[in-house]
């Protein structure tokens, strides 16, 4: 069950200085989901390196990615272009 959820529209092509999502607790699990048929969304747990590319096809297993036992409470998001709706779900 999700303890935290956020929907973010991403349109930047490089990571911002500040994270796009800050989870208010240390999560056991973080899931990033590309919620529309837009471009690829990229997620980072450090704001510098891509940790994952989340594709735009909701039928694809790559339309979401899950990390388990992460100590990061911050998620940065970017895209190659256009706007992408991304959902972040975290569990305590």
N, C-alpha and C positions, 0 to 999 in steps of 0.2 A: 504494500500500500504506500502511496506517495505521501510524504510528509511535507513536500515543497514542490511547487510547479510554477513555471513562468513561461509566458509566450513572448517571443522577441522577434521583431521584424528586422532583419539584417540587410544592410545595403552597402556597408563599407568593404573595401577590397584589401585593407590591412587592419591588423588588430589595433584597437584603441589603447591608450595608456591605461585607462581604468577598465576593469572587467565589465562585460555586458550583464552578467548575472553573478550575484553574491548569495550563496546559500547560507542561511543563518545558523547552521550547525555543521559539524564535521560529518559528512555523509558516508554511509556504507556503500552506497550505490548511486551512480549518476547516469542518467540516460539522456541522450541528445537525439531529437527526432526532427527530420525535415518534414514539415506539415503540408507543403503545397507542391505544385508542379513547376516550381521555379528552378533556379540554378542550384548548383552544388553549394552546400554550406560546409564551412570548415570550423572545427572547434579546437581550442587550445586550453590547457590547464595551467600554462605559465605565461601566456600573452606574447610569446615569441615564436614558438614552433607549432606547426600543425600537428595535433594529436590524431585527428581523424578527418576524413572527408565523408560527409553524409550526403548520399545521392538524392535526387529529386523524385524517384519513383517509389511511391508508398508500397508497392507490391514487392519491391526488392528488399532482401535482408539488409542491404546497405543503406536503407532509408532511415535507419536508426543505429546508434552505437551505445553500448553500455560499458561503464567502468565499474569494477567492484573494489571495495576496500580502498577507496581514494581518500587521501587526507586533504585534498584541495577543496576549498569552499568557493573558488572563483572559476568562472568559465568565460573565455573570450570567444567571440564569433566573428567570422568574415565570410565573404563570398567572392567569386570571380567577377561578378557584375549583376545588375538587377537587384531585386528585393526577394528575400527568402524568409518565410515564416518558420521559426524554429521553436520547439518546445523543449524545455529542460525540466526533467523530473528527478528528484532526489529523495532518498530514503535514509532515515537516521538509523 
